[in-house]
Amino acid sequence: MLPAISEKQFQKQVIEFAQLRKWKVAHFRPARVIVHGKETWRTPVAGDGEGFPDLVLARRRVVLFREVKTEAGKASQEQLAWLQEVGGKIWRPSMWAMIEKELW
């Protein structure tokens, strides 16, 4: 059984490995904002950006769209719609061997 890892830790691991393998990686992180007097996190987006995949990876004219989740993490409907539209996938920590192979 794998030890629990947060989505943030897992995403960092994926980004570091992808960069080691010479992939260009884009991730748009949320910013802390105040909404109606309360602090929250929001990722600024325009157009149809809600649910955009966590990572965009590019190397040698290949572009991958990937959503990273913990083992128990659930994708939103907006995330699933984006993944379907762009041929993306969800990656989880238990899929590490497959992730390494895909990024090799």
C-alpha positions in Angstrom: 0.0 0.0 0.0 1.3 3.4 -0.9 1.6 6.1 1.7 -0.8 9.0 1.4 0.4 11.9 -0.7 -1.4 15.2 -1.1 -2.4 16.5 -4.6 0.1 19.3 -4.2 2.9 17.0 -3.4 2.0 14.6 -6.2 1.7 17.4 -8.7 5.2 18.7 -7.7 6.6 15.2 -8.2 5.1 14.9 -11.7 6.4 18.4 -12.7 9.9 17.7 -11.4 10.0 14.3 -13.3 8.6 15.8 -16.5 11.2 18.6 -16.4 13.9 16.1 -15.8 12.8 14.3 -19.0 12.9 17.7 -20.8 9.1 18.3 -21.1 7.9 21.9 -21.0 5.3 22.1 -18.2 2.6 24.7 -17.6 0.5 24.9 -14.4 -1.7 27.8 -13.4 -1.9 28.0 -9.7 -4.6 29.7 -7.7 -4.1 33.0 -5.9 -5.4 33.9 -2.5 -8.2 36.5 -2.8 -10.8 38.1 -0.6 -14.4 37.5 -1.7 -17.2 39.1 0.4 -14.7 39.7 3.2 -13.5 36.1 3.3 -10.2 34.7 2.2 -10.4 32.0 -0.5 -8.4 30.6 -3.4 -9.2 31.3 -7.1 -7.5 30.6 -10.4 -8.1 33.6 -12.7 -9.6 32.3 -15.9 -11.4 33.7 -18.9 -13.6 32.2 -21.6 -14.2 28.5 -20.9 -11.3 28.1 -18.5 -13.2 26.6 -15.5 -12.0 23.1 -15.1 -8.9 23.5 -17.3 -6.5 20.6 -16.6 -3.8 21.0 -13.9 -0.9 20.4 -16.2 -0.1 21.0 -19.9 3.1 19.2 -20.9 4.8 19.6 -24.3 7.8 18.0 -25.9 8.7 17.4 -29.5 5.3 18.5 -30.8 3.5 16.2 -28.4 1.1 18.0 -26.0 -0.5 16.3 -23.0 -3.3 17.6 -20.8 -3.4 16.0 -17.4 -5.4 16.4 -14.2 -3.7 15.2 -11.1 -5.7 13.7 -8.2 -5.1 11.8 -5.0 -6.3 8.2 -5.0 -9.6 9.4 -3.5 -9.8 12.7 -5.4 -12.8 13.4 -7.7 -12.8 15.4 -10.9 -15.5 18.0 -11.3 -17.9 17.9 -14.3 -16.0 20.9 -15.8 -12.7 19.0 -15.4 -14.1 15.9 -17.0 -15.5 18.0 -19.9 -12.1 19.5 -20.6 -10.3 16.2 -20.4 -12.8 14.7 -22.9 -12.4 17.7 -25.2 -8.6 17.5 -25.3 -8.0 13.8 -25.0 -6.7 14.3 -21.5 -6.3 11.9 -18.6 -6.4 11.9 -14.8 -3.1 10.8 -13.2 -3.0 9.4 -9.6 -0.1 8.4 -7.4 -0.8 4.6 -8.0 -0.2 5.2 -11.7 3.4 6.3 -11.2 4.9 3.5 -13.3 2.6 4.4 -16.2 3.3 8.1 -15.8 7.1 7.5 -16.0 6.6 5.4 -19.1 4.4 8.1 -20.8 6.9 10.8 -20.0 10.0 8.9 -20.9 
